[in-house]
Amino acid sequence: MFYVLLVILMLIASVLMCFIVLIQNSKGGGLASGFSSSNQIMGVRKTTDFLEKTTWGLAAFMVIMSVATAYVLPSASHEDSVIMEQAQQEEATNPYNLPVGTTAPEADVPAAGAADANSEAAQ
């Protein structure tokens, strides 16, 4: 439950970060320049400072939330997954995993006489 809460907070922070970055303009323009009239409470410089501080604050929040989310990440179930079962089965049947001194099973190679007979019959 705590993990889901952290993920939701992270999503909200990332959406807010997108909006804040889109509002800004690197040259001091963007939507912040629309607040340049003299009758506004905050001027352009104060709006730009606010947006920059908000960006840095959201970035720090996202880093902290990422670490916290990784820390409370729910562990995988104790039941073996299908992939683990297949890997263990292949490991048991792989001839290269046999103990030292054990001979590998013989491959299905046709006998030399059978190969010669097949080549003569084809001619």
C-alpha positions in Angstrom: 0.0 0.0 0.0 2.8 2.4 0.9 4.5 1.5 -2.4 1.5 2.5 -4.4 1.3 5.8 -2.5 4.9 6.6 -3.4 4.3 5.7 -7.0 1.3 8.0 -7.2 3.3 10.8 -5.6 6.1 10.2 -8.1 3.6 10.4 -11.0 2.1 13.6 -9.7 5.6 15.2 -9.3 6.6 14.1 -12.8 3.5 15.7 -14.4 4.1 18.9 -12.4 7.7 18.9 -13.5 6.6 18.7 -17.1 4.3 21.6 -16.7 6.8 23.7 -14.9 9.5 23.1 -17.5 7.1 23.8 -20.4 6.2 27.1 -18.7 9.8 28.2 -18.5 11.9 29.7 -21.3 15.6 29.7 -21.1 15.8 33.3 -22.2 13.4 34.6 -19.6 10.4 34.5 -22.0 7.7 31.9 -22.1 4.6 32.3 -19.9 6.7 34.0 -17.3 7.1 37.0 -19.6 3.3 37.5 -19.6 3.6 38.6 -16.0 5.7 41.7 -16.8 3.0 44.3 -16.4 3.6 46.8 -13.6 0.4 46.1 -11.7 1.3 42.4 -11.0 2.4 41.4 -7.5 5.4 39.5 -8.8 7.6 40.8 -11.6 9.2 38.7 -14.3 12.3 38.1 -12.3 10.4 36.9 -9.2 8.3 34.6 -11.4 11.4 33.2 -13.1 13.0 32.7 -9.6 9.9 30.9 -8.4 9.8 28.6 -11.4 13.5 27.8 -11.1 13.2 27.1 -7.4 10.1 24.9 -8.0 11.9 23.0 -10.7 14.9 22.3 -8.4 12.5 21.4 -5.6 10.5 18.9 -7.7 13.8 17.4 -9.0 15.0 16.8 -5.5 11.6 15.4 -4.5 11.7 13.0 -7.4 15.1 11.8 -6.5 14.1 11.2 -2.9 10.9 9.5 -4.0 12.8 7.3 -6.4 15.1 6.1 -3.6 12.3 5.6 -1.2 10.3 3.7 -3.8 13.2 1.4 -4.5 13.7 0.8 -0.8 10.0 -0.2 -0.2 9.7 -2.2 -3.5 7.7 -5.3 -2.8 9.7 -8.4 -3.1 8.8 -11.1 -5.6 6.7 -14.0 -4.4 8.4 -17.0 -3.0 6.8 -19.3 -5.6 9.1 -20.2 -8.5 8.1 -18.5 -11.7 7.7 -20.3 -15.0 11.0 -18.9 -16.3 12.9 -20.2 -13.2 11.3 -23.6 -13.6 12.4 -23.8 -17.2 15.9 -22.6 -16.3 16.2 -25.3 -13.6 14.9 -27.9 -16.0 17.4 -26.9 -18.7 20.2 -26.8 -16.2 19.5 -30.4 -15.2 19.5 -31.6 -18.7 22.4 -29.6 -20.1 25.4 -31.9 -20.8 27.9 -29.2 -20.1 26.7 -28.9 -16.5 27.6 -32.5 -15.7 30.1 -33.1 -12.9 33.8 -33.6 -13.9 34.5 -37.2 -14.9 31.1 -37.9 -16.3 30.8 -38.6 -19.9 28.2 -36.6 -22.0 25.4 -38.5 -23.6 26.1 -39.6 -27.2 24.6 -37.5 -30.0 22.4 -39.1 -32.6 24.9 -39.4 -35.4 24.2 -41.8 -38.2 26.6 -44.7 -38.6 29.3 -44.3 -41.3 28.0 -47.3 -43.2 24.5 -45.9 -43.3 25.8 -42.6 -44.7 27.7 -44.4 -47.5 24.6 -46.5 -48.4 22.5 -43.3 -48.6 24.9 -41.6 -50.8 25.2 -44.6 -53.2 21.4 -44.9 -53.4 21.1 -41.2 -54.3 23.4 -41.7 -57.3 
